[in-house]
Amino acid sequence: MIDLAVANKKETFRRMREPLAERGIRVRHVPVSERVVPLGGDAPWSAGDYDAGFVYPGRLMEGGVADALLEIPWLNDHETVLTSRNKAEVLARLERADLPVPKSVYVSNDVGADELADVFDRFEPPVVVKPNSTTRGVGVAKAHDLDSFLGICDYLSLVHDYRATGDRSFLVQEYLPNATDYRVMVLEGEYVGAVERRLPDDAVREGQWKHNVHRGAEATGVELPPVWRDLAESVAAELEIPFLGVDLLETDDRLVVNETNARPTIDEATKYESGFYDRLADAVRSTAKVGGKNQS
């Protein structure tokens, strides 16, 4: 039996626990945050307790402590999570590889009002203002005019004035109205499924526009054209991330890669290709071969 360490005991943990157990992988929760962790002989974990980790913890500092104590390989390691979280880096890499992305400008504070006004003038309003390294749509705003845009930037500057803030940057992007939002899953270079994320009609009428599931959007399994699948696989290959959620936006005449997520939530099995859990189990076994208690 392979022991798999999983940092979050949420949807993904609950959904994959039984299918992976049926395939010889015991999914075990390793709570790395919101707790006290002795670093000496009383540490809660030690090398040899687990064979592999699922995805590196989202809180990178806590992840570093757990990584040092566990001494295991991760399916998605520290570098892959850090890469995906840096939205600007991802877009720069994809654009360099001639993969379609939204028109974007990266801003690293401190930046003056004149420079910000020049950024706003590059776009047809409204524009999307997006913190560079947050997830689940946190802090993402839409600005319809220069005054509101500068006001949003002022709030970000206040946050960035706190010197301990690790990331002092944000993105300004074109707004794609009426775009359809898809989350495409790629595992070890192969497409394994996709969902369309759509807001309820009443939420749209009330002015909501972010399609994050954590903000009320509904995820429905869909079949994607082969070319779209190839695009998602190309993104994962370019970023060299084993298990990746690729967010696509489709308009009447464009398909672009909006973001990626190296810590994607696993949805119900019915929304993925047949054999998804067989592939995931194989990926965990391959990861465990790099190290872990059964490979010494």
C-alpha positions in Angstrom: 0.0 0.0 0.0 1.3 3.4 -0.9 0.8 6.2 1.6 -0.1 9.6 0.0 0.2 12.8 2.0 -2.5 15.4 1.2 -2.4 18.8 2.8 -6.0 19.9 2.4 -8.9 17.8 3.7 -11.5 19.3 1.4 -13.3 18.3 -1.8 -10.4 16.7 -3.6 -9.4 14.7 -0.5 -12.9 13.3 -0.1 -13.4 12.6 -3.8 -10.2 10.8 -4.4 -9.9 8.8 -1.2 -12.0 5.8 -2.1 -11.0 5.5 -5.8 -7.3 5.6 -4.9 -7.8 3.1 -2.0 -9.2 0.7 -4.5 -6.0 1.1 -6.5 -3.6 0.5 -3.6 -3.1 4.1 -2.5 -4.0 5.2 1.0 -4.8 8.9 1.1 -3.8 10.5 4.4 -4.4 14.0 5.6 -1.3 15.9 6.7 -2.5 19.2 8.3 0.3 21.7 7.8 -1.4 24.9 8.7 -3.4 26.5 11.6 -1.6 24.3 14.1 1.5 24.2 16.3 4.4 22.1 14.9 7.3 21.2 17.2 10.5 21.0 15.1 12.5 18.7 17.4 12.0 15.1 18.4 8.3 15.8 19.0 7.6 16.7 15.4 4.2 15.2 14.2 5.8 13.6 11.1 9.1 12.0 10.2 10.8 10.7 7.1 9.4 7.3 6.3 5.8 8.0 7.2 4.7 8.5 3.6 5.7 7.5 0.1 4.7 10.6 -1.8 2.8 13.9 -1.5 -0.1 14.9 -3.7 0.4 18.6 -4.4 2.7 20.9 -2.4 0.8 22.9 0.3 -0.7 26.3 -0.8 0.9 28.1 2.1 4.5 27.8 1.0 6.1 28.6 4.3 4.1 25.8 6.1 4.9 23.6 3.0 8.6 24.1 3.5 8.4 22.9 7.1 6.3 19.8 6.1 8.6 19.1 3.2 11.7 19.2 5.5 10.1 16.8 8.0 8.5 14.4 5.5 11.3 14.1 3.0 9.0 12.9 0.2 8.6 13.7 -3.5 5.4 15.5 -4.6 3.3 14.9 -7.7 3.3 18.7 -8.0 6.3 20.1 -6.1 7.2 23.5 -4.7 8.5 24.8 -8.0 5.5 23.8 -10.0 3.1 25.4 -7.5 5.2 28.6 -7.4 5.3 28.8 -11.2 1.6 28.4 -11.7 0.8 30.9 -8.9 2.8 33.6 -10.7 0.2 34.5 -13.3 2.4 37.0 -15.1 5.2 34.5 -15.5 2.8 31.9 -16.9 1.4 34.4 -19.4 4.9 35.5 -20.4 6.0 31.9 -21.0 2.9 31.0 -22.9 3.0 34.1 -25.1 6.7 33.3 -25.8 5.6 29.8 -26.9 3.0 31.4 -29.3 0.1 30.1 -27.2 -3.0 32.4 -27.1 -3.4 34.6 -24.0 -5.3 37.7 -23.1 -3.7 41.1 -23.7 -2.0 41.8 -20.4 0.3 44.3 -18.7 2.3 43.4 -15.6 2.7 46.1 -13.0 5.3 46.0 -10.2 4.7 48.5 -7.5 5.6 51.3 -6.8 4.3 52.8 -10.1 3.2 56.4 -10.5 -0.3 57.6 -11.6 1.0 58.8 -15.0 2.4 55.3 -15.8 -0.8 53.7 -14.7 -2.8 56.0 -16.9 -0.7 55.0 -19.8 -1.4 51.3 -19.0 -5.1 52.0 -18.9 -4.9 53.7 -22.3 -3.6 50.5 -23.8 -7.0 48.9 -23.4 -10.6 49.3 -24.5 -12.5 49.7 -21.1 -13.4 48.0 -19.0 -10.2 46.4 -17.8 -9.6 43.6 -15.4 -7.2 44.2 -12.5 -5.8 41.1 -11.0 -3.4 40.5 -8.1 -0.5 38.4 -9.5 -0.5 35.5 -7.1 -3.9 35.1 -5.5 -6.3 32.3 -6.2 -10.1 31.7 -6.4 -10.7 35.1 -7.9 -9.6 36.9 -4.7 -8.9 40.6 -5.3 -9.9 40.6 -9.0 -11.7 43.7 -10.0 -13.2 45.3 -13.1 -12.6 49.0 -13.8 -14.8 50.9 -16.4 -13.0 54.2 -16.3 -9.6 55.7 -15.4 -10.7 57.1 -12.0 -12.0 53.7 -10.8 -8.9 52.0 -12.2 -6.6 54.4 -10.3 -8.7 53.8 -7.2 -8.2 50.1 -7.4 -4.5 50.6 -8.0 -4.4 52.8 -4.9 -5.8 50.0 -2.7 -3.2 47.6 -4.1 -0.5 50.2 -3.3 -1.7 50.3 0.3 -1.4 46.6 0.6 2.0 46.6 -1.1 3.3 49.4 1.3 3.4 46.7 3.9 7.0 45.6 3.4 6.4 42.0 4.4 4.1 41.5 1.5 5.7 38.9 -0.6 4.2 39.8 -4.0 4.0 43.5 -4.8 2.7 43.1 -8.4 -0.6 42.9 -10.3 -1.9 42.4 -13.8 -4.1 44.6 -16.0 -5.9 42.6 -18.7 -8.4 43.1 -21.4 -12.0 42.2 -20.4 -13.6 39.6 -22.6 -17.4 40.1 -22.3 -19.7 37.1 -22.6 -16.8 34.7 -22.6 -17.4 31.0 -21.8 -15.1 29.7 -19.0 -13.6 26.2 -19.0 -11.4 24.4 -16.6 -9.4 21.7 -18.4 -7.4 19.1 -16.5 -4.1 17.7 -17.8 -2.3 14.8 -16.0 1.2 13.9 -17.0 0.8 15.6 -20.4 -2.6 14.0 -21.3 -6.0 15.6 -21.3 -8.2 13.9 -18.6 -11.4 16.0 -18.7 -13.0 19.4 -18.6 -15.8 21.4 -17.1 -17.6 24.5 -18.1 -18.0 27.0 -15.3 -21.2 29.0 -15.6 -22.8 31.5 -13.2 -26.5 31.1 -12.4 -28.8 33.5 -14.4 -29.8 35.4 -11.3 -26.1 36.0 -10.4 -25.4 37.3 -13.9 -28.4 39.7 -13.7 -27.0 41.0 -10.4 -23.8 41.9 -12.1 -21.5 39.0 -11.1 -18.9 38.1 -13.7 -16.3 35.9 -12.0 -16.7 32.3 -12.9 -14.9 30.7 -10.0 -16.7 27.8 -8.4 -15.8 29.1 -5.0 -17.9 32.2 -5.9 -21.0 30.4 -6.9 -20.4 29.2 -10.5 -21.6 25.7 -11.4 -19.2 23.2 -13.1 -20.7 21.0 -15.7 -18.7 18.2 -17.5 -18.2 18.9 -21.2 -16.5 17.4 -24.2 -13.9 19.6 -25.8 -12.8 19.7 -29.4 -9.4 18.0 -30.0 -7.7 21.3 -30.8 -8.7 22.7 -27.5 -7.4 19.6 -25.7 -4.1 20.0 -27.6 -3.9 23.6 -26.4 -4.3 22.6 -22.7 -1.7 19.8 -23.1 0.7 22.3 -24.8 0.3 24.6 -21.8 1.1 21.8 -19.3 4.1 20.8 -21.4 5.4 24.4 -21.7 5.2 24.9 -17.9 6.4 21.3 -17.1 3.6 20.8 -14.5 2.4 17.2 -14.1 -1.1 17.8 -12.8 -2.5 21.1 -14.1 -5.8 22.9 -14.4 -5.9 25.1 -17.4 -8.5 27.9 -17.6 -9.7 28.7 -21.1 -11.9 31.6 -22.1 -13.9 31.3 -25.4 -15.5 34.2 -27.2 -17.1 34.3 -30.6 -13.8 34.6 -32.3 -11.1 33.7 -29.8 -9.9 31.0 -27.4 -7.3 32.1 -24.8 -5.5 30.7 -21.8 -6.6 32.8 -18.9 -4.8 31.2 -16.0 -3.4 27.9 -14.7 -3.7 26.1 -11.4 -1.1 23.6 -10.1 -3.4 22.9 -7.1 -6.6 22.2 -8.9 -9.7 20.8 -7.2 -10.8 17.4 -8.5 -14.5 17.3 -9.4 -16.8 14.4 -9.5 -15.4 11.4 -11.5 -18.4 11.6 -14.0 -16.9 14.9 -15.3 -13.6 13.3 -16.4 -12.5 10.8 -19.0 -12.9 7.1 -18.1 -9.7 5.9 -16.5 -8.9 9.2 -14.8 -8.3 7.5 -11.4 -6.2 4.8 -13.1 -4.0 7.5 -14.5 -3.9 9.4 -11.3 -2.9 6.2 -9.4 -0.1 5.6 -11.9 1.1 9.1 -11.5 1.3 8.7 -7.7 3.1 5.4 -8.1 5.7 7.0 -10.4 6.2 9.9 -8.0 6.6 7.4 -5.1 9.4 5.7 -6.9 11.5 8.8 -6.5 11.6 8.3 -2.8 9.5 7.4 0.2 9.3 4.7 2.8 8.8 1.7 0.4 11.6 2.7 -1.9 14.5 2.8 0.6 
